[in-house]
Amino acid sequence: MLHNRWVRYGALGFVGFYLFTHPVDAGHAVQSAVGTVQTGADRAATFVTTAIK
């Protein structure tokens, strides 16, 4: 359990460091992630709609 906590703190520290040192790149990464989730949701909705018909 202690190991998981340190990994989590390390990941949060890296995200904070990246956000403050490369804000434009971090913004692009977030936009890309949101776009990927949106595309997946659209495809899942299309699948469900097609399967119901």
trRosetta pair geometry for C-beta under 8 A, 3 or more apart (Angstrom, degrees):
i j d omega theta_ij theta_ji phi_ij phi_ji
1 4 5.8 -52 -155 31 37 112
1 5 6.8 38 150 -21 66 103
2 5 5.6 -52 -155 31 37 114
2 6 6.7 33 152 -16 67 103
3 6 6.0 -58 -153 37 33 107
3 7 6.4 33 151 -18 66 107
4 7 5.7 -55 -147 37 33 112
4 8 6.2 35 154 -21 66 107
5 8 5.7 -55 -149 36 30 113
5 9 6.4 28 153 -16 65 106
6 9 5.7 -52 -144 39 33 110
6 10 6.1 37 155 -21 65 107
7 10 5.6 -55 -147 38 29 114
7 11 6.3 30 154 -19 64 106
8 11 5.8 -54 -148 35 29 110
8 12 6.4 26 155 -14 63 107
9 12 5.8 -56 -146 40 31 109
9 13 6.2 34 154 -21 65 108
10 13 5.6 -55 -146 36 29 113
10 14 6.4 30 155 -19 64 105
11 14 5.7 -53 -148 35 31 111
11 15 6.4 31 154 -18 64 105
12 15 5.7 -52 -146 36 33 111
12 16 6.3 33 155 -17 65 106
13 16 5.8 -56 -148 39 30 111
13 17 6.2 31 154 -19 65 107
14 17 5.6 -54 -145 38 31 112
14 18 6.1 29 157 -18 66 108
15 18 5.8 -56 -144 39 28 110
15 19 6.2 32 155 -23 63 108
16 19 5.7 -54 -145 34 29 113
16 20 6.4 14 162 -8 64 109
17 20 6.3 -67 -149 43 26 100
17 21 5.9 3 164 -2 66 118
18 21 6.3 -67 -133 48 24 97
18 22 5.7 -39 -173 45 66 104
18 25 7.5 -92 177 92 96 111
18 26 5.6 136 131 -82 93 112
19 22 7.6 -72 -111 63 10 62
19 23 6.3 43 -179 -101 55 68
19 26 4.8 97 -109 -123 59 171
20 23 7.1 11 -125 -62 18 91
22 25 4.0 -17 154 39 116 119
22 26 5.8 131 100 -26 80 89
23 26 5.5 -56 -143 38 32 113
23 27 6.3 37 156 -23 66 104
24 27 5.7 -52 -152 33 31 114
24 28 6.6 30 151 -17 64 103
25 28 5.6 -52 -149 36 35 111
25 29 6.4 38 151 -22 65 104
26 29 5.6 -51 -150 33 34 114
26 30 6.5 34 152 -18 65 103
27 30 5.8 -54 -150 35 32 110
27 31 6.4 32 153 -17 66 105
28 31 5.6 -53 -146 38 33 112
28 32 6.2 36 154 -21 65 106
29 32 5.7 -54 -148 36 30 113
29 33 6.4 29 154 -18 64 106
30 33 5.7 -55 -147 37 32 110
30 34 6.3 29 155 -17 66 107
31 34 5.9 -56 -145 39 30 109
31 35 6.2 32 155 -21 64 108
32 35 5.7 -55 -147 37 29 113
32 36 6.4 31 154 -21 63 105
33 36 5.7 -53 -150 33 31 112
33 37 6.5 29 153 -16 64 105
34 37 5.8 -54 -149 37 33 110
34 38 6.2 34 152 -20 66 108
35 38 5.6 -55 -145 38 31 112
35 39 6.3 32 156 -20 65 105
36 39 5.8 -52 -147 35 29 111
36 40 6.4 29 154 -17 62 107
37 40 5.8 -57 -150 38 31 112
37 41 6.3 30 153 -19 65 107
38 41 5.7 -55 -146 37 31 110
38 42 6.3 33 154 -20 65 105
39 42 5.7 -53 -147 35 30 112
39 43 6.4 27 155 -16 64 107
40 43 5.8 -57 -147 38 30 109
40 44 6.2 30 155 -19 65 107
41 44 5.7 -53 -144 37 31 111
41 45 6.3 33 155 -20 65 105
42 45 5.8 -55 -148 36 29 110
42 46 6.4 30 153 -19 64 106
43 46 5.6 -51 -147 36 33 113
43 47 6.4 37 152 -21 64 104
44 47 5.6 -52 -149 34 33 114
44 48 6.4 29 155 -16 66 105
45 48 5.9 -54 -145 38 32 108
45 49 6.1 31 156 -18 65 108
46 49 5.8 -55 -144 39 29 111
46 50 6.1 26 158 -16 64 110
47 50 5.9 -61 -147 40 26 107
47 51 6.1 23 157 -19 65 111
48 51 5.7 -57 -142 38 29 111
48 52 6.3 30 158 -23 64 107
49 52 6.0 -56 -149 31 28 110
49 53 6.9 32 155 -26 61 103
50 53 6.1 -51 -155 24 33 113
